């Protein structure tokens, strides 16, 4: 069936539908990863967005339950150059099209994704609509304009768990599947702003028993669980709109070692007195170069964020430890006095790169040094 992708500025692309028929609306972004589309589909950080893959063929490895990063997909819509309807992979249990039908995801294929990505890079990420119901560009552009952007929107409340739970599953291994947790050395309370399963597995592999709590859990309740450390997770949307999260983290500073990833990094920056701002088109993909300013080493990282911490707003006890070599934005923070650090990128990414695996061990070391 014919499908149309129309941006708020009136730019339109015509292709073919896959997944469910209908309409999907959200901010249009692009991801430069060559593999890992199932991780992308099920990453809660993509709540409110239509994701375009720059790699030309998508669907060739199908999907399988073991590669899900959350309990369901969160992307609003999926945009690809060419959909492969016949997967070829020994782990595949389902074709991507069937998976999207099952979960109600609208997709479009057969468009010039290079032209779309170039347009987003020049004009910036903007709202858009994928539709099989209407192909009226003027009507769809007007509808997209009425959506508003992600700034000022708290999307964390849409993706966070509603009740606390424990996590014991370790990493996946060839021939044996997911490992079971060994006897843990530490107890970590993980704030769920949209947490990915593989982050939880990384904490388990580092010797942690993990209690996951809703994003709005008061600091006092988190401390009452007697954790050795606090973890702040990834998640979607504007960090400044999640004021309750920054307020809770502010109360935790100096009480326990803290480690943040992605949105958790941004929320930590806000809690420590900084500001955040929206990037023109964000960082989404598995090939972002980041320099560790403390060692001079460069890591290739996976990233997925549309906002960043303003380096000029950080003063006093907060030190910038990592920067993005493409645009010099802040990629890591460290507190000079307390055992607290965060990174903007994803050390748990699966598929990789895995250059930053060591960060989970660093967190373990901080908890051990704090007398855990």
TILUMMAR-828506 format. One record per residue (C-alpha): x, y, z; residue number from 1; residue in one letter. Coordinates in steps of 0.05 Angstrom, whole numbers. Each point is the difference from the previous one (the first is absolute). Layout:
// residues N
<r xx="X" yy="Y" zz="Z" kollum="NUM" mipa="A"/>
...
END
This chain:
// residues 372
<r xx="0" yy="0" zz="0" kollum="1" mipa="X"/>
<r xx="23" yy="71" zz="-15" kollum="2" mipa="X"/>
<r xx="27" yy="38" zz="61" kollum="3" mipa="X"/>
<r xx="21" yy="72" zz="10" kollum="4" mipa="X"/>
<r xx="49" yy="32" zz="48" kollum="5" mipa="X"/>
<r xx="-12" yy="75" zz="7" kollum="6" mipa="X"/>
<r xx="41" yy="47" zz="43" kollum="7" mipa="X"/>
<r xx="-26" yy="62" zz="35" kollum="8" mipa="X"/>
<r xx="36" yy="45" zz="-50" kollum="9" mipa="X"/>
<r xx="-40" yy="-32" zz="-57" kollum="10" mipa="X"/>
<r xx="55" yy="-46" zz="-27" kollum="11" mipa="X"/>
<r xx="-31" yy="-66" zz="-21" kollum="12" mipa="X"/>
<r xx="23" yy="-69" zz="-20" kollum="13" mipa="X"/>
<r xx="-42" yy="-54" zz="-33" kollum="14" mipa="X"/>
<r xx="14" yy="-74" zz="10" kollum="15" mipa="X"/>
<r xx="-32" yy="-66" zz="18" kollum="16" mipa="X"/>
<r xx="-32" yy="-21" zz="66" kollum="17" mipa="X"/>
<r xx="25" yy="-56" zz="44" kollum="18" mipa="X"/>
<r xx="-22" yy="-16" zz="71" kollum="19" mipa="X"/>
<r xx="-70" yy="24" zz="16" kollum="20" mipa="X"/>
<r xx="-40" yy="47" zz="-43" kollum="21" mipa="X"/>
<r xx="-23" yy="67" zz="27" kollum="22" mipa="X"/>
<r xx="37" yy="62" zz="26" kollum="23" mipa="X"/>
<r xx="58" yy="10" zz="48" kollum="24" mipa="X"/>
<r xx="25" yy="68" zz="24" kollum="25" mipa="X"/>
<r xx="63" yy="22" zz="36" kollum="26" mipa="X"/>
<r xx="67" yy="33" zz="-6" kollum="27" mipa="X"/>
<r xx="38" yy="-26" zz="-61" kollum="28" mipa="X"/>
<r xx="72" yy="-21" zz="16" kollum="29" mipa="X"/>
<r xx="52" yy="-44" zz="-33" kollum="30" mipa="X"/>
<r xx="44" yy="-56" zz="27" kollum="31" mipa="X"/>
<r xx="66" yy="-17" zz="-33" kollum="32" mipa="X"/>
<r xx="9" yy="-70" zz="28" kollum="33" mipa="X"/>
<r xx="8" yy="-56" zz="-52" kollum="34" mipa="X"/>
<r xx="-29" yy="-53" zz="47" kollum="35" mipa="X"/>
<r xx="-42" yy="-4" zz="62" kollum="36" mipa="X"/>
<r xx="-67" yy="25" zz="-25" kollum="37" mipa="X"/>
<r xx="-37" yy="-42" zz="51" kollum="38" mipa="X"/>
<r xx="39" yy="33" zz="56" kollum="39" mipa="X"/>
<r xx="-20" yy="67" zz="-30" kollum="40" mipa="X"/>
<r xx="-74" yy="-18" zz="-7" kollum="41" mipa="X"/>
<r xx="-4" yy="-22" zz="73" kollum="42" mipa="X"/>
<r xx="42" yy="55" zz="31" kollum="43" mipa="X"/>
<r xx="-48" yy="43" zz="43" kollum="44" mipa="X"/>
<r xx="44" yy="61" zz="-16" kollum="45" mipa="X"/>
<r xx="-35" yy="1" zz="-68" kollum="46" mipa="X"/>
<r xx="-68" yy="15" zz="30" kollum="47" mipa="X"/>
<r xx="-32" yy="55" zz="-42" kollum="48" mipa="X"/>
<r xx="44" yy="-9" zz="-61" kollum="49" mipa="X"/>
<r xx="-1" yy="-26" zz="-72" kollum="50" mipa="X"/>
<r xx="67" yy="-34" zz="-12" kollum="51" mipa="X"/>
<r xx="35" yy="0" zz="-68" kollum="52" mipa="X"/>
<r xx="54" yy="-52" zz="-11" kollum="53" mipa="X"/>
<r xx="58" yy="24" zz="-44" kollum="54" mipa="X"/>
<r xx="23" yy="-71" zz="-16" kollum="55" mipa="X"/>
<r xx="-35" yy="-17" zz="-65" kollum="56" mipa="X"/>
<r xx="-29" yy="-70" zz="14" kollum="57" mipa="X"/>
<r xx="-37" yy="-15" zz="64" kollum="58" mipa="X"/>
<r xx="-35" yy="-65" zz="21" kollum="59" mipa="X"/>
<r xx="51" yy="-50" zz="-26" kollum="60" mipa="X"/>
<r xx="12" yy="-32" zz="69" kollum="61" mipa="X"/>
<r xx="-73" yy="1" zz="23" kollum="62" mipa="X"/>
<r xx="-16" yy="7" zz="74" kollum="63" mipa="X"/>
<r xx="3" yy="-45" zz="61" kollum="64" mipa="X"/>
<r xx="-23" yy="8" zz="72" kollum="65" mipa="X"/>
<r xx="70" yy="-2" zz="29" kollum="66" mipa="X"/>
<r xx="20" yy="66" zz="-34" kollum="67" mipa="X"/>
<r xx="-56" yy="42" zz="29" kollum="68" mipa="X"/>
<r xx="25" yy="57" zz="44" kollum="69" mipa="X"/>
<r xx="-66" yy="11" zz="35" kollum="70" mipa="X"/>
<r xx="-68" yy="-32" zz="5" kollum="71" mipa="X"/>
<r xx="-25" yy="30" zz="-66" kollum="72" mipa="X"/>
<r xx="21" yy="46" zz="-57" kollum="73" mipa="X"/>
<r xx="-3" yy="75" zz="13" kollum="74" mipa="X"/>
<r xx="15" yy="31" zz="-67" kollum="75" mipa="X"/>
<r xx="-62" yy="34" zz="-30" kollum="76" mipa="X"/>
<r xx="19" yy="-17" zz="-71" kollum="77" mipa="X"/>
<r xx="56" yy="-31" zz="-41" kollum="78" mipa="X"/>
<r xx="32" yy="27" zz="-65" kollum="79" mipa="X"/>
<r xx="46" yy="-42" zz="-44" kollum="80" mipa="X"/>
<r xx="28" yy="1" zz="-70" kollum="81" mipa="X"/>
<r xx="-13" yy="-74" zz="-14" kollum="82" mipa="X"/>
<r xx="-37" yy="-50" zz="43" kollum="83" mipa="X"/>
<r xx="24" yy="-72" zz="-6" kollum="84" mipa="X"/>
<r xx="-62" yy="-44" zz="7" kollum="85" mipa="X"/>
<r xx="37" yy="-67" zz="5" kollum="86" mipa="X"/>
<r xx="47" yy="-1" zz="60" kollum="87" mipa="X"/>
<r xx="60" yy="-47" zz="2" kollum="88" mipa="X"/>
<r xx="27" yy="-11" zz="70" kollum="89" mipa="X"/>
<r xx="1" yy="-61" zz="44" kollum="90" mipa="X"/>
<r xx="-26" yy="39" zz="60" kollum="91" mipa="X"/>
<r xx="-59" yy="32" zz="-37" kollum="92" mipa="X"/>
<r xx="-69" yy="-20" zz="24" kollum="93" mipa="X"/>
<r xx="-40" yy="52" zz="-40" kollum="94" mipa="X"/>
<r xx="5" yy="46" zz="-59" kollum="95" mipa="X"/>
<r xx="6" yy="75" zz="16" kollum="96" mipa="X"/>
<r xx="-66" yy="15" zz="-36" kollum="97" mipa="X"/>
<r xx="-37" yy="-51" zz="42" kollum="98" mipa="X"/>
<r xx="31" yy="28" zz="63" kollum="99" mipa="X"/>
<r xx="-22" yy="70" zz="-19" kollum="100" mipa="X"/>
<r xx="-70" yy="-25" zz="-15" kollum="101" mipa="X"/>
<r xx="-3" yy="-34" zz="68" kollum="102" mipa="X"/>
<r xx="20" yy="64" zz="36" kollum="103" mipa="X"/>
<r xx="-37" yy="51" zz="-42" kollum="104" mipa="X"/>
<r xx="60" yy="36" zz="-31" kollum="105" mipa="X"/>
<r xx="-10" yy="39" zz="-65" kollum="106" mipa="X"/>
<r xx="58" yy="-5" zz="-49" kollum="107" mipa="X"/>
<r xx="20" yy="28" zz="-68" kollum="108" mipa="X"/>
<r xx="52" yy="-27" zz="-48" kollum="109" mipa="X"/>
<r xx="23" yy="17" zz="-69" kollum="110" mipa="X"/>
<r xx="16" yy="73" zz="12" kollum="111" mipa="X"/>
<r xx="66" yy="36" zz="-11" kollum="112" mipa="X"/>
<r xx="26" yy="-3" zz="72" kollum="113" mipa="X"/>
<r xx="65" yy="36" zz="-21" kollum="114" mipa="X"/>
<r xx="-41" yy="61" zz="-21" kollum="115" mipa="X"/>
<r xx="-41" yy="-3" zz="64" kollum="116" mipa="X"/>
<r xx="62" yy="-4" zz="44" kollum="117" mipa="X"/>
<r xx="33" yy="57" zz="-38" kollum="118" mipa="X"/>
<r xx="-63" yy="42" zz="10" kollum="119" mipa="X"/>
<r xx="-1" yy="-14" zz="75" kollum="120" mipa="X"/>
<r xx="74" yy="17" zz="7" kollum="121" mipa="X"/>
<r xx="-11" yy="66" zz="-36" kollum="122" mipa="X"/>
<r xx="-68" yy="20" zz="30" kollum="123" mipa="X"/>
<r xx="2" yy="-38" zz="66" kollum="124" mipa="X"/>
<r xx="-45" yy="-54" zz="28" kollum="125" mipa="X"/>
<r xx="-73" yy="17" zz="-5" kollum="126" mipa="X"/>
<r xx="-68" yy="-30" zz="9" kollum="127" mipa="X"/>
<r xx="-28" yy="-44" zz="-55" kollum="128" mipa="X"/>
<r xx="-55" yy="-49" zz="-18" kollum="129" mipa="X"/>
<r xx="1" yy="-68" zz="-35" kollum="130" mipa="X"/>
<r xx="-67" yy="-14" zz="-31" kollum="131" mipa="X"/>
<r xx="-35" yy="-51" zz="-44" kollum="132" mipa="X"/>
<r xx="-67" yy="34" zz="11" kollum="133" mipa="X"/>
<r xx="16" yy="67" zz="-31" kollum="134" mipa="X"/>
<r xx="49" yy="24" zz="-53" kollum="135" mipa="X"/>
<r xx="-18" yy="73" zz="3" kollum="136" mipa="X"/>
<r xx="66" yy="34" zz="15" kollum="137" mipa="X"/>
<r xx="-31" yy="65" zz="22" kollum="138" mipa="X"/>
<r xx="-48" yy="-34" zz="48" kollum="139" mipa="X"/>
<r xx="54" yy="-45" zz="29" kollum="140" mipa="X"/>
<r xx="50" yy="57" zz="8" kollum="141" mipa="X"/>
<r xx="-52" yy="42" zz="37" kollum="142" mipa="X"/>
<r xx="-14" yy="-59" zz="45" kollum="143" mipa="X"/>
<r xx="74" yy="-9" zz="14" kollum="144" mipa="X"/>
<r xx="8" yy="74" zz="17" kollum="145" mipa="X"/>
<r xx="-55" yy="-6" zz="53" kollum="146" mipa="X"/>
<r xx="38" yy="-56" zz="36" kollum="147" mipa="X"/>
<r xx="52" yy="45" zz="32" kollum="148" mipa="X"/>
<r xx="70" yy="-24" zz="15" kollum="149" mipa="X"/>
<r xx="31" yy="-41" zz="56" kollum="150" mipa="X"/>
<r xx="23" yy="61" zz="40" kollum="151" mipa="X"/>
<r xx="-38" yy="8" zz="65" kollum="152" mipa="X"/>
<r xx="-32" yy="-70" zz="-5" kollum="153" mipa="X"/>
<r xx="8" yy="-51" zz="55" kollum="154" mipa="X"/>
<r xx="2" yy="-66" zz="-38" kollum="155" mipa="X"/>
<r xx="32" yy="-38" zz="58" kollum="156" mipa="X"/>
<r xx="-69" yy="-9" zz="31" kollum="157" mipa="X"/>
<r xx="-21" yy="-40" zz="-62" kollum="158" mipa="X"/>
<r xx="57" yy="-51" zz="5" kollum="159" mipa="X"/>
<r xx="19" yy="-8" zz="73" kollum="160" mipa="X"/>
<r xx="-22" yy="-61" zz="40" kollum="161" mipa="X"/>
<r xx="-58" yy="11" zz="47" kollum="162" mipa="X"/>
<r xx="25" yy="-43" zz="57" kollum="163" mipa="X"/>
<r xx="69" yy="-21" zz="25" kollum="164" mipa="X"/>
<r xx="28" yy="-67" zz="-21" kollum="165" mipa="X"/>
<r xx="65" yy="-40" zz="5" kollum="166" mipa="X"/>
<r xx="44" yy="-21" zz="-58" kollum="167" mipa="X"/>
<r xx="46" yy="-61" zz="0" kollum="168" mipa="X"/>
<r xx="14" yy="-16" zz="-73" kollum="169" mipa="X"/>
<r xx="71" yy="5" zz="-25" kollum="170" mipa="X"/>
<r xx="28" yy="6" zz="-70" kollum="171" mipa="X"/>
<r xx="-16" yy="-47" zz="-59" kollum="172" mipa="X"/>
<r xx="52" yy="-53" zz="-18" kollum="173" mipa="X"/>
<r xx="5" yy="-44" zz="-61" kollum="174" mipa="X"/>
<r xx="-28" yy="-69" zz="13" kollum="175" mipa="X"/>
<r xx="-28" yy="15" zz="69" kollum="176" mipa="X"/>
<r xx="-43" yy="62" zz="-7" kollum="177" mipa="X"/>
<r xx="-6" yy="50" zz="56" kollum="178" mipa="X"/>
<r xx="43" yy="-11" zz="62" kollum="179" mipa="X"/>
<r xx="-29" yy="-1" zz="70" kollum="180" mipa="X"/>
<r xx="26" yy="48" zz="51" kollum="181" mipa="X"/>
<r xx="56" yy="-24" zz="45" kollum="182" mipa="X"/>
<r xx="1" yy="17" zz="73" kollum="183" mipa="X"/>
<r xx="1" yy="77" zz="-2" kollum="184" mipa="X"/>
<r xx="49" yy="43" zz="36" kollum="185" mipa="X"/>
<r xx="-41" yy="64" zz="-4" kollum="186" mipa="X"/>
<r xx="-71" yy="23" zz="-1" kollum="187" mipa="X"/>
<r xx="-18" yy="55" zz="-50" kollum="188" mipa="X"/>
<r xx="-64" yy="39" zz="-6" kollum="189" mipa="X"/>
<r xx="-12" yy="17" zz="-73" kollum="190" mipa="X"/>
<r xx="-46" yy="58" zz="-18" kollum="191" mipa="X"/>
<r xx="-41" yy="-20" zz="-60" kollum="192" mipa="X"/>
<r xx="-6" yy="60" zz="-47" kollum="193" mipa="X"/>
<r xx="-7" yy="-50" zz="-58" kollum="194" mipa="X"/>
<r xx="53" yy="-51" zz="19" kollum="195" mipa="X"/>
<r xx="26" yy="-51" zz="-50" kollum="196" mipa="X"/>
<r xx="6" yy="-73" zz="19" kollum="197" mipa="X"/>
<r xx="73" yy="-3" zz="-20" kollum="198" mipa="X"/>
<r xx="17" yy="55" zz="50" kollum="199" mipa="X"/>
<r xx="-30" yy="-43" zz="54" kollum="200" mipa="X"/>
<r xx="40" yy="-60" zz="-25" kollum="201" mipa="X"/>
<r xx="63" yy="42" zz="2" kollum="202" mipa="X"/>
<r xx="-13" yy="17" zz="73" kollum="203" mipa="X"/>
<r xx="-12" yy="-74" zz="16" kollum="204" mipa="X"/>
<r xx="65" yy="-19" zz="-35" kollum="205" mipa="X"/>
<r xx="36" yy="51" zz="43" kollum="206" mipa="X"/>
<r xx="-24" yy="-38" zz="62" kollum="207" mipa="X"/>
<r xx="-62" yy="40" zz="18" kollum="208" mipa="X"/>
<r xx="-68" yy="-20" zz="25" kollum="209" mipa="X"/>
<r xx="-46" yy="51" zz="-33" kollum="210" mipa="X"/>
<r xx="-65" yy="30" zz="24" kollum="211" mipa="X"/>
<r xx="-34" yy="41" zz="-55" kollum="212" mipa="X"/>
<r xx="-45" yy="56" zz="25" kollum="213" mipa="X"/>
<r xx="-47" yy="49" zz="-36" kollum="214" mipa="X"/>
<r xx="29" yy="66" zz="-24" kollum="215" mipa="X"/>
<r xx="-39" yy="40" zz="52" kollum="216" mipa="X"/>
<r xx="22" yy="-41" zz="61" kollum="217" mipa="X"/>
<r xx="19" yy="48" zz="56" kollum="218" mipa="X"/>
<r xx="74" yy="0" zz="20" kollum="219" mipa="X"/>
<r xx="-19" yy="-20" zz="70" kollum="220" mipa="X"/>
<r xx="-35" yy="-63" zz="-25" kollum="221" mipa="X"/>
<r xx="60" yy="-18" zz="-43" kollum="222" mipa="X"/>
<r xx="47" yy="8" zz="59" kollum="223" mipa="X"/>
<r xx="-47" yy="-41" zz="44" kollum="224" mipa="X"/>
<r xx="16" yy="-60" zz="-45" kollum="225" mipa="X"/>
<r xx="71" yy="4" zz="27" kollum="226" mipa="X"/>
<r xx="37" yy="1" zz="-67" kollum="227" mipa="X"/>
<r xx="75" yy="3" zz="-8" kollum="228" mipa="X"/>
<r xx="-10" yy="43" zz="-62" kollum="229" mipa="X"/>
<r xx="-51" yy="38" zz="-42" kollum="230" mipa="X"/>
<r xx="-6" yy="-9" zz="-76" kollum="231" mipa="X"/>
<r xx="-35" yy="51" zz="-45" kollum="232" mipa="X"/>
<r xx="-25" yy="-29" zz="-65" kollum="233" mipa="X"/>
<r xx="-10" yy="21" zz="-72" kollum="234" mipa="X"/>
<r xx="-67" yy="26" zz="-23" kollum="235" mipa="X"/>
<r xx="-38" yy="44" zz="-49" kollum="236" mipa="X"/>
<r xx="-16" yy="73" zz="-9" kollum="237" mipa="X"/>
<r xx="21" yy="65" zz="33" kollum="238" mipa="X"/>
<r xx="39" yy="-9" zz="65" kollum="239" mipa="X"/>
<r xx="-21" yy="70" zz="24" kollum="240" mipa="X"/>
<r xx="-72" yy="-23" zz="-2" kollum="241" mipa="X"/>
<r xx="14" yy="-55" zz="51" kollum="242" mipa="X"/>
<r xx="11" yy="48" zz="58" kollum="243" mipa="X"/>
<r xx="-20" yy="-51" zz="53" kollum="244" mipa="X"/>
<r xx="57" yy="-45" zz="-23" kollum="245" mipa="X"/>
<r xx="54" yy="54" zz="8" kollum="246" mipa="X"/>
<r xx="-28" yy="19" zz="68" kollum="247" mipa="X"/>
<r xx="4" yy="-72" zz="25" kollum="248" mipa="X"/>
<r xx="71" yy="-8" zz="-27" kollum="249" mipa="X"/>
<r xx="20" yy="65" zz="34" kollum="250" mipa="X"/>
<r xx="-20" yy="-30" zz="66" kollum="251" mipa="X"/>
<r xx="42" yy="-63" zz="-14" kollum="252" mipa="X"/>
<r xx="65" yy="38" zz="-15" kollum="253" mipa="X"/>
<r xx="51" yy="-18" zz="53" kollum="254" mipa="X"/>
<r xx="-43" yy="-55" zz="29" kollum="255" mipa="X"/>
<r xx="19" yy="-57" zz="-47" kollum="256" mipa="X"/>
<r xx="45" yy="-11" zz="-61" kollum="257" mipa="X"/>
<r xx="-40" yy="19" zz="-63" kollum="258" mipa="X"/>
<r xx="8" yy="-22" zz="-73" kollum="259" mipa="X"/>
<r xx="-42" yy="29" zz="-56" kollum="260" mipa="X"/>
<r xx="-8" yy="-18" zz="-74" kollum="261" mipa="X"/>
<r xx="-32" yy="43" zz="-55" kollum="262" mipa="X"/>
<r xx="-62" yy="35" zz="30" kollum="263" mipa="X"/>
<r xx="26" yy="-20" zz="68" kollum="264" mipa="X"/>
<r xx="64" yy="39" zz="-17" kollum="265" mipa="X"/>
<r xx="-41" yy="61" zz="-20" kollum="266" mipa="X"/>
<r xx="-43" yy="-4" zz="63" kollum="267" mipa="X"/>
<r xx="63" yy="-5" zz="42" kollum="268" mipa="X"/>
<r xx="27" yy="62" zz="-36" kollum="269" mipa="X"/>
<r xx="-64" yy="38" zz="18" kollum="270" mipa="X"/>
<r xx="3" yy="-25" zz="72" kollum="271" mipa="X"/>
<r xx="71" yy="27" zz="6" kollum="272" mipa="X"/>
<r xx="-20" yy="69" zz="-23" kollum="273" mipa="X"/>
<r xx="8" yy="-5" zz="-75" kollum="274" mipa="X"/>
<r xx="-46" yy="13" zz="-59" kollum="275" mipa="X"/>
<r xx="-19" yy="-42" zz="-61" kollum="276" mipa="X"/>
<r xx="-17" yy="20" zz="-71" kollum="277" mipa="X"/>
<r xx="-29" yy="-33" zz="-62" kollum="278" mipa="X"/>
<r xx="48" yy="-23" zz="-55" kollum="279" mipa="X"/>
<r xx="-15" yy="17" zz="-72" kollum="280" mipa="X"/>
<r xx="-10" yy="-73" zz="-21" kollum="281" mipa="X"/>
<r xx="27" yy="-40" zz="58" kollum="282" mipa="X"/>
<r xx="49" yy="-58" zz="4" kollum="283" mipa="X"/>
<r xx="-30" yy="-67" zz="-20" kollum="284" mipa="X"/>
<r xx="46" yy="-57" zz="-22" kollum="285" mipa="X"/>
<r xx="57" yy="-46" zz="17" kollum="286" mipa="X"/>
<r xx="60" yy="39" zz="-27" kollum="287" mipa="X"/>
<r xx="7" yy="63" zz="42" kollum="288" mipa="X"/>
<r xx="73" yy="16" zz="20" kollum="289" mipa="X"/>
<r xx="9" yy="23" zz="72" kollum="290" mipa="X"/>
<r xx="64" yy="23" zz="34" kollum="291" mipa="X"/>
<r xx="14" yy="-14" zz="73" kollum="292" mipa="X"/>
<r xx="33" yy="65" zz="22" kollum="293" mipa="X"/>
<r xx="31" yy="-34" zz="60" kollum="294" mipa="X"/>
<r xx="40" yy="-50" zz="-42" kollum="295" mipa="X"/>
<r xx="0" yy="28" zz="-70" kollum="296" mipa="X"/>
<r xx="-29" yy="-65" zz="-26" kollum="297" mipa="X"/>
<r xx="-56" yy="-3" zz="-52" kollum="298" mipa="X"/>
<r xx="-59" yy="-47" zz="4" kollum="299" mipa="X"/>
<r xx="-49" yy="-16" zz="-56" kollum="300" mipa="X"/>
<r xx="-68" yy="2" zz="32" kollum="301" mipa="X"/>
<r xx="-73" yy="-13" zz="-11" kollum="302" mipa="X"/>
<r xx="-45" yy="59" zz="14" kollum="303" mipa="X"/>
<r xx="-74" yy="18" zz="-1" kollum="304" mipa="X"/>
<r xx="-18" yy="69" zz="25" kollum="305" mipa="X"/>
<r xx="-28" yy="66" zz="-24" kollum="306" mipa="X"/>
<r xx="21" yy="44" zz="58" kollum="307" mipa="X"/>
<r xx="68" yy="15" zz="32" kollum="308" mipa="X"/>
<r xx="29" yy="31" zz="63" kollum="309" mipa="X"/>
<r xx="25" yy="71" zz="-9" kollum="310" mipa="X"/>
<r xx="74" yy="-1" zz="18" kollum="311" mipa="X"/>
<r xx="2" yy="74" zz="17" kollum="312" mipa="X"/>
<r xx="-54" yy="-9" zz="52" kollum="313" mipa="X"/>
<r xx="42" yy="-49" zz="41" kollum="314" mipa="X"/>
<r xx="43" yy="32" zz="54" kollum="315" mipa="X"/>
<r xx="34" yy="-15" zz="65" kollum="316" mipa="X"/>
<r xx="0" yy="-73" zz="21" kollum="317" mipa="X"/>
<r xx="-21" yy="-28" zz="-69" kollum="318" mipa="X"/>
<r xx="52" yy="-19" zz="-52" kollum="319" mipa="X"/>
<r xx="-11" yy="-17" zz="-73" kollum="320" mipa="X"/>
<r xx="37" yy="-66" zz="-13" kollum="321" mipa="X"/>
<r xx="-21" yy="-19" zz="-71" kollum="322" mipa="X"/>
<r xx="-17" yy="40" zz="-63" kollum="323" mipa="X"/>
<r xx="-28" yy="-19" zz="-68" kollum="324" mipa="X"/>
<r xx="53" yy="8" zz="-54" kollum="325" mipa="X"/>
<r xx="-52" yy="17" zz="-53" kollum="326" mipa="X"/>
<r xx="-31" yy="61" zz="34" kollum="327" mipa="X"/>
<r xx="36" yy="7" zz="67" kollum="328" mipa="X"/>
<r xx="-63" yy="-11" zz="41" kollum="329" mipa="X"/>
<r xx="5" yy="-27" zz="71" kollum="330" mipa="X"/>
<r xx="4" yy="-76" zz="2" kollum="331" mipa="X"/>
<r xx="21" yy="-12" zz="73" kollum="332" mipa="X"/>
<r xx="-1" yy="33" zz="68" kollum="333" mipa="X"/>
<r xx="33" yy="-13" zz="67" kollum="334" mipa="X"/>
<r xx="-9" yy="30" zz="69" kollum="335" mipa="X"/>
<r xx="66" yy="24" zz="29" kollum="336" mipa="X"/>
<r xx="-19" yy="-16" zz="72" kollum="337" mipa="X"/>
<r xx="-51" yy="-57" zz="-1" kollum="338" mipa="X"/>
<r xx="2" yy="-69" zz="-36" kollum="339" mipa="X"/>
<r xx="-47" yy="23" zz="-55" kollum="340" mipa="X"/>
<r xx="9" yy="-5" zz="-76" kollum="341" mipa="X"/>
<r xx="-41" yy="-6" zz="-63" kollum="342" mipa="X"/>
<r xx="6" yy="-9" zz="-75" kollum="343" mipa="X"/>
<r xx="-45" yy="23" zz="-57" kollum="344" mipa="X"/>
<r xx="13" yy="-63" zz="-41" kollum="345" mipa="X"/>
<r xx="-20" yy="-73" zz="8" kollum="346" mipa="X"/>
<r xx="54" yy="-48" zz="25" kollum="347" mipa="X"/>
<r xx="-51" yy="-57" zz="1" kollum="348" mipa="X"/>
<r xx="-17" yy="3" zz="-75" kollum="349" mipa="X"/>
<r xx="-16" yy="-67" zz="-32" kollum="350" mipa="X"/>
<r xx="23" yy="-5" zz="-54" kollum="351" mipa="X"/>
<r xx="61" yy="42" zz="21" kollum="352" mipa="X"/>
<r xx="48" yy="33" zz="-3" kollum="353" mipa="X"/>
<r xx="24" yy="-23" zz="68" kollum="354" mipa="X"/>
<r xx="56" yy="50" zz="11" kollum="355" mipa="X"/>
<r xx="-33" yy="26" zz="64" kollum="356" mipa="X"/>
<r xx="-16" yy="-65" zz="35" kollum="357" mipa="X"/>
<r xx="48" yy="19" zz="55" kollum="358" mipa="X"/>
<r xx="-48" yy="53" zz="27" kollum="359" mipa="X"/>
<r xx="-41" yy="-52" zz="37" kollum="360" mipa="X"/>
<r xx="63" yy="-23" zz="35" kollum="361" mipa="X"/>
<r xx="17" yy="73" zz="16" kollum="362" mipa="X"/>
<r xx="-68" yy="6" zz="35" kollum="363" mipa="X"/>
<r xx="15" yy="-64" zz="38" kollum="364" mipa="X"/>
<r xx="67" yy="29" zz="22" kollum="365" mipa="X"/>
<r xx="-33" yy="64" zz="26" kollum="366" mipa="X"/>
<r xx="-49" yy="-41" zz="41" kollum="367" mipa="X"/>
<r xx="57" yy="-42" zz="28" kollum="368" mipa="X"/>
<r xx="40" yy="63" zz="16" kollum="369" mipa="X"/>
<r xx="-60" yy="29" zz="36" kollum="370" mipa="X"/>
<r xx="4" yy="-56" zz="51" kollum="371" mipa="X"/>
<r xx="-55" yy="-44" zz="-29" kollum="372" mipa="X"/>
END
